[in-house]
Amino acid sequence: MAKRPEELVKGVIKLVSLPEIFIRVNQVMEDPKHDAKQLGDVISHDPALTARILRIVNSAYYALAVKIELVSRAVSVIGEQDLRNLILATSAVDVFKRMPNQLVDIDLFWRHSVHTGIVARLLSRHCNILHGERLFVAGLLHDIGKLVLYHKEVELSQQVLLKASETDGVVFRAEQEILGYTHADVGGALIDAWQLADTLKAVVTHHHYPLRAKKHAMEASLVHIADCVVNSIGSDTKIDSHLLDDNPAFETETLKVTGIDLSILPEVMEKAWEQAGDVLDIICPRV
């Protein structure tokens, strides 16, 4: 019998705890009297993180007109929330490098996750969403529960993957049938254990059924659309408004929630491909 999501997360939380640097950045930001220099000073204590943040800020992901050489300047240019979310993104990828997984090609996993995050961020610009950077993080982490499941429930996960391959290929439906819950539930439990934002927890938990996210349905819908778009793209797939027609997991109601017109997909995906190479090389250097 499968353990409940909260039990699974409790069993790995020491292995996948967020690093001290992320906690310290949050503490600084909670002080109403803090400034950009203080944030930069905290981050600069981690040279590797500093280098990665500056590489992202100076990449096609932001496409800034001037080169940013100081973290304190990056804070001023992209904003504290964006910086915090970039630190969360890089930290989350790092902590899962320590978790062995025999059921997943980890390079493909992060490639899908990064592409989903970038597409969700780009789509958010068409919906007047503030701080679209959080959509990148939500997209990056939407499938994080799979890594916990594959690590803690190897045999049951094998059954899930076999079941999905023999039916419609939709993994989360096979999970629900065999486990009684899905990787999205496990991901939500992990976000909760990390004490991150309610919005992020809602999006990760409900990215397959976005309307269940209620007040966060817009954000969940954007990640859902991005996830389905990235899943639907094959080497011979033409990117157009009919891309999602044959995707059995796509919830068409999300188009009403977001107001997204799928005719924008070719433009969005072209920008996503431009940005993805840099982000993958920086956040997931082995991918």
Contacts in CASP RR format, 6 or more apart in sequence:
PFRMAT RR
TARGET T0000
AUTHOR 0000-0000-0000
METHOD contacts of the structure
MODEL  1
MAKRPEELVKGVIKLVSLPEIFIRVNQVMEDPKHDAKQLGDVISHDPALT
ARILRIVNSAYYALAVKIELVSRAVSVIGEQDLRNLILATSAVDVFKRMP
NQLVDIDLFWRHSVHTGIVARLLSRHCNILHGERLFVAGLLHDIGKLVLY
HKEVELSQQVLLKASETDGVVFRAEQEILGYTHADVGGALIDAWQLADTL
KAVVTHHHYPLRAKKHAMEASLVHIADCVVNSIGSDTKIDSHLLDDNPAF
ETETLKVTGIDLSILPEVMEKAWEQAGDVLDIICPRV
2 153 0 8 1.000
2 156 0 8 1.000
2 178 0 8 1.000
2 179 0 8 1.000
2 180 0 8 1.000
2 181 0 8 1.000
3 152 0 8 1.000
3 153 0 8 1.000
4 181 0 8 1.000
5 181 0 8 1.000
5 185 0 8 1.000
5 186 0 8 1.000
5 187 0 8 1.000
5 188 0 8 1.000
5 189 0 8 1.000
6 189 0 8 1.000
8 148 0 8 1.000
8 149 0 8 1.000
8 152 0 8 1.000
8 153 0 8 1.000
8 186 0 8 1.000
8 189 0 8 1.000
9 148 0 8 1.000
9 186 0 8 1.000
9 187 0 8 1.000
9 189 0 8 1.000
9 190 0 8 1.000
9 192 0 8 1.000
9 193 0 8 1.000
10 193 0 8 1.000
11 152 0 8 1.000
12 99 0 8 1.000
12 148 0 8 1.000
12 151 0 8 1.000
12 152 0 8 1.000
13 190 0 8 1.000
13 193 0 8 1.000
15 95 0 8 1.000
15 98 0 8 1.000
15 99 0 8 1.000
16 95 0 8 1.000
16 96 0 8 1.000
16 98 0 8 1.000
16 99 0 8 1.000
16 148 0 8 1.000
16 190 0 8 1.000
17 95 0 8 1.000
18 88 0 8 1.000
18 91 0 8 1.000
18 92 0 8 1.000
18 95 0 8 1.000
18 194 0 8 1.000
19 91 0 8 1.000
19 94 0 8 1.000
19 95 0 8 1.000
21 42 0 8 1.000
21 43 0 8 1.000
21 45 0 8 1.000
21 46 0 8 1.000
21 49 0 8 1.000
21 87 0 8 1.000
21 91 0 8 1.000
22 87 0 8 1.000
22 88 0 8 1.000
22 91 0 8 1.000
24 42 0 8 1.000
25 39 0 8 1.000
25 42 0 8 1.000
25 43 0 8 1.000
25 83 0 8 1.000
25 84 0 8 1.000
25 87 0 8 1.000
26 84 0 8 1.000
28 34 0 8 1.000
28 38 0 8 1.000
28 39 0 8 1.000
28 42 0 8 1.000
29 39 0 8 1.000
29 80 0 8 1.000
29 84 0 8 1.000
36 72 0 8 1.000
36 73 0 8 1.000
36 75 0 8 1.000
36 76 0 8 1.000
36 80 0 8 1.000
37 72 0 8 1.000
39 71 0 8 1.000
39 72 0 8 1.000
39 75 0 8 1.000
39 80 0 8 1.000
39 83 0 8 1.000
40 70 0 8 1.000
40 71 0 8 1.000
40 72 0 8 1.000
40 75 0 8 1.000
41 72 0 8 1.000
43 49 0 8 1.000
43 50 0 8 1.000
43 53 0 8 1.000
43 71 0 8 1.000
43 87 0 8 1.000
44 50 0 8 1.000
44 71 0 8 1.000
49 87 0 8 1.000
49 90 0 8 1.000
50 71 0 8 1.000
52 90 0 8 1.000
52 282 0 8 1.000
52 283 0 8 1.000
53 71 0 8 1.000
53 74 0 8 1.000
53 83 0 8 1.000
53 86 0 8 1.000
53 87 0 8 1.000
53 90 0 8 1.000
54 68 0 8 1.000
54 69 0 8 1.000
54 71 0 8 1.000
54 74 0 8 1.000
55 278 0 8 1.000
55 282 0 8 1.000
56 62 0 8 1.000
56 86 0 8 1.000
56 278 0 8 1.000
56 279 0 8 1.000
56 282 0 8 1.000
56 283 0 8 1.000
57 64 0 8 1.000
57 68 0 8 1.000
57 74 0 8 1.000
57 77 0 8 1.000
57 78 0 8 1.000
58 64 0 8 1.000
58 67 0 8 1.000
58 68 0 8 1.000
59 275 0 8 1.000
59 278 0 8 1.000
59 279 0 8 1.000
59 282 0 8 1.000
60 274 0 8 1.000
60 275 0 8 1.000
60 278 0 8 1.000
61 118 0 8 1.000
61 275 0 8 1.000
61 278 0 8 1.000
61 279 0 8 1.000
62 78 0 8 1.000
64 77 0 8 1.000
68 74 0 8 1.000
68 77 0 8 1.000
71 83 0 8 1.000
74 83 0 8 1.000
75 83 0 8 1.000
78 133 0 8 1.000
81 131 0 8 1.000
81 133 0 8 1.000
81 134 0 8 1.000
82 131 0 8 1.000
82 133 0 8 1.000
85 131 0 8 1.000
85 133 0 8 1.000
85 134 0 8 1.000
85 136 0 8 1.000
85 137 0 8 1.000
86 133 0 8 1.000
88 137 0 8 1.000
88 196 0 8 1.000
89 136 0 8 1.000
89 137 0 8 1.000
89 140 0 8 1.000
89 141 0 8 1.000
89 283 0 8 1.000
90 282 0 8 1.000
90 283 0 8 1.000
92 137 0 8 1.000
92 140 0 8 1.000
92 141 0 8 1.000
92 144 0 8 1.000
93 110 0 8 1.000
93 140 0 8 1.000
93 283 0 8 1.000
93 284 0 8 1.000
96 144 0 8 1.000
96 147 0 8 1.000
99 147 0 8 1.000
99 151 0 8 1.000
100 151 0 8 1.000
101 147 0 8 1.000
101 150 0 8 1.000
101 151 0 8 1.000
102 150 0 8 1.000
102 154 0 8 1.000
103 150 0 8 1.000
103 154 0 8 1.000
103 157 0 8 1.000
103 158 0 8 1.000
103 161 0 8 1.000
104 146 0 8 1.000
104 147 0 8 1.000
104 150 0 8 1.000
107 284 0 8 1.000
107 286 0 8 1.000
107 287 0 8 1.000
109 143 0 8 1.000
109 146 0 8 1.000
109 147 0 8 1.000
110 280 0 8 1.000
110 283 0 8 1.000
110 284 0 8 1.000
110 287 0 8 1.000
111 276 0 8 1.000
111 280 0 8 1.000
111 284 0 8 1.000
111 287 0 8 1.000
112 143 0 8 1.000
112 230 0 8 1.000
112 231 0 8 1.000
113 139 0 8 1.000
113 140 0 8 1.000
113 141 0 8 1.000
113 142 0 8 1.000
113 143 0 8 1.000
113 144 0 8 1.000
114 140 0 8 1.000
114 276 0 8 1.000
114 279 0 8 1.000
114 280 0 8 1.000
114 283 0 8 1.000
114 284 0 8 1.000
114 287 0 8 1.000
115 226 0 8 1.000
115 230 0 8 1.000
115 272 0 8 1.000
115 276 0 8 1.000
116 139 0 8 1.000
116 140 0 8 1.000
116 142 0 8 1.000
116 223 0 8 1.000
116 226 0 8 1.000
116 227 0 8 1.000
116 230 0 8 1.000
117 135 0 8 1.000
117 136 0 8 1.000
117 137 0 8 1.000
117 138 0 8 1.000
117 139 0 8 1.000
117 140 0 8 1.000
117 142 0 8 1.000
117 223 0 8 1.000
117 226 0 8 1.000
118 136 0 8 1.000
118 272 0 8 1.000
118 275 0 8 1.000
118 276 0 8 1.000
118 279 0 8 1.000
119 225 0 8 1.000
119 226 0 8 1.000
119 229 0 8 1.000
119 230 0 8 1.000
119 268 0 8 1.000
119 269 0 8 1.000
119 272 0 8 1.000
120 135 0 8 1.000
120 136 0 8 1.000
120 138 0 8 1.000
120 139 0 8 1.000
120 222 0 8 1.000
120 223 0 8 1.000
120 225 0 8 1.000
120 226 0 8 1.000
121 132 0 8 1.000
121 133 0 8 1.000
121 135 0 8 1.000
121 136 0 8 1.000
122 268 0 8 1.000
122 271 0 8 1.000
122 272 0 8 1.000
123 135 0 8 1.000
123 222 0 8 1.000
123 225 0 8 1.000
123 226 0 8 1.000
123 258 0 8 1.000
123 260 0 8 1.000
123 264 0 8 1.000
123 268 0 8 1.000
124 132 0 8 1.000
124 135 0 8 1.000
124 222 0 8 1.000
125 132 0 8 1.000
126 258 0 8 1.000
126 259 0 8 1.000
126 260 0 8 1.000
126 264 0 8 1.000
127 218 0 8 1.000
127 222 0 8 1.000
127 258 0 8 1.000
127 259 0 8 1.000
127 260 0 8 1.000
129 135 0 8 1.000
129 218 0 8 1.000
129 219 0 8 1.000
129 222 0 8 1.000
134 197 0 8 1.000
134 199 0 8 1.000
134 200 0 8 1.000
134 219 0 8 1.000
135 219 0 8 1.000
135 222 0 8 1.000
135 223 0 8 1.000
137 200 0 8 1.000
138 199 0 8 1.000
138 200 0 8 1.000
138 203 0 8 1.000
138 204 0 8 1.000
138 207 0 8 1.000
138 219 0 8 1.000
138 223 0 8 1.000
139 203 0 8 1.000
139 207 0 8 1.000
139 223 0 8 1.000
139 226 0 8 1.000
139 227 0 8 1.000
140 283 0 8 1.000
141 187 0 8 1.000
141 191 0 8 1.000
141 200 0 8 1.000
141 204 0 8 1.000
142 184 0 8 1.000
142 203 0 8 1.000
142 204 0 8 1.000
142 207 0 8 1.000
142 223 0 8 1.000
142 227 0 8 1.000
143 183 0 8 1.000
144 187 0 8 1.000
144 190 0 8 1.000
144 204 0 8 1.000
145 183 0 8 1.000
145 184 0 8 1.000
145 186 0 8 1.000
145 187 0 8 1.000
145 188 0 8 1.000
145 190 0 8 1.000
146 171 0 8 1.000
146 183 0 8 1.000
146 186 0 8 1.000
148 183 0 8 1.000
148 186 0 8 1.000
148 187 0 8 1.000
148 190 0 8 1.000
149 156 0 8 1.000
149 157 0 8 1.000
149 175 0 8 1.000
149 179 0 8 1.000
149 183 0 8 1.000
149 186 0 8 1.000
150 157 0 8 1.000
153 179 0 8 1.000
156 178 0 8 1.000
156 179 0 8 1.000
159 178 0 8 1.000
160 171 0 8 1.000
160 174 0 8 1.000
160 175 0 8 1.000
160 178 0 8 1.000
160 179 0 8 1.000
161 171 0 8 1.000
161 174 0 8 1.000
163 174 0 8 1.000
163 177 0 8 1.000
163 178 0 8 1.000
164 170 0 8 1.000
164 171 0 8 1.000
164 173 0 8 1.000
164 174 0 8 1.000
167 173 0 8 1.000
167 174 0 8 1.000
168 248 0 8 1.000
169 248 0 8 1.000
170 248 0 8 1.000
170 249 0 8 1.000
171 183 0 8 1.000
172 182 0 8 1.000
172 183 0 8 1.000
172 184 0 8 1.000
172 208 0 8 1.000
172 249 0 8 1.000
175 181 0 8 1.000
175 182 0 8 1.000
175 183 0 8 1.000
176 182 0 8 1.000
182 208 0 8 1.000
184 204 0 8 1.000
184 205 0 8 1.000
184 206 0 8 1.000
184 207 0 8 1.000
184 208 0 8 1.000
185 205 0 8 1.000
187 204 0 8 1.000
187 205 0 8 1.000
188 201 0 8 1.000
188 204 0 8 1.000
188 205 0 8 1.000
191 200 0 8 1.000
191 201 0 8 1.000
191 204 0 8 1.000
191 205 0 8 1.000
192 201 0 8 1.000
198 216 0 8 1.000
199 216 0 8 1.000
199 219 0 8 1.000
202 213 0 8 1.000
202 214 0 8 1.000
202 215 0 8 1.000
202 216 0 8 1.000
202 219 0 8 1.000
202 220 0 8 1.000
203 213 0 8 1.000
203 216 0 8 1.000
203 219 0 8 1.000
203 220 0 8 1.000
203 223 0 8 1.000
205 213 0 8 1.000
206 212 0 8 1.000
206 213 0 8 1.000
206 216 0 8 1.000
206 220 0 8 1.000
207 220 0 8 1.000
207 223 0 8 1.000
207 224 0 8 1.000
207 227 0 8 1.000
208 224 0 8 1.000
208 249 0 8 1.000
208 251 0 8 1.000
209 251 0 8 1.000
210 217 0 8 1.000
210 220 0 8 1.000
210 221 0 8 1.000
210 223 0 8 1.000
210 224 0 8 1.000
210 251 0 8 1.000
210 253 0 8 1.000
210 254 0 8 1.000
210 257 0 8 1.000
211 217 0 8 1.000
211 220 0 8 1.000
211 221 0 8 1.000
211 251 0 8 1.000
211 253 0 8 1.000
211 254 0 8 1.000
211 257 0 8 1.000
212 220 0 8 1.000
213 219 0 8 1.000
213 220 0 8 1.000
213 221 0 8 1.000
217 257 0 8 1.000
218 257 0 8 1.000
218 258 0 8 1.000
221 251 0 8 1.000
221 254 0 8 1.000
221 257 0 8 1.000
221 258 0 8 1.000
222 254 0 8 1.000
222 258 0 8 1.000
222 260 0 8 1.000
224 250 0 8 1.000
224 251 0 8 1.000
224 254 0 8 1.000
225 244 0 8 1.000
225 250 0 8 1.000
225 254 0 8 1.000
225 255 0 8 1.000
225 258 0 8 1.000
225 260 0 8 1.000
228 244 0 8 1.000
228 247 0 8 1.000
228 249 0 8 1.000
228 250 0 8 1.000
229 243 0 8 1.000
229 244 0 8 1.000
229 265 0 8 1.000
229 269 0 8 1.000
231 247 0 8 1.000
231 249 0 8 1.000
232 243 0 8 1.000
232 244 0 8 1.000
232 246 0 8 1.000
232 247 0 8 1.000
233 239 0 8 1.000
233 243 0 8 1.000
233 269 0 8 1.000
237 243 0 8 1.000
239 265 0 8 1.000
239 266 0 8 1.000
239 269 0 8 1.000
240 262 0 8 1.000
240 263 0 8 1.000
240 265 0 8 1.000
240 266 0 8 1.000
241 261 0 8 1.000
241 262 0 8 1.000
241 263 0 8 1.000
241 265 0 8 1.000
242 262 0 8 1.000
243 262 0 8 1.000
243 265 0 8 1.000
244 250 0 8 1.000
244 262 0 8 1.000
254 260 0 8 1.000
255 261 0 8 1.000
255 262 0 8 1.000
280 287 0 8 1.000
281 287 0 8 1.000
END
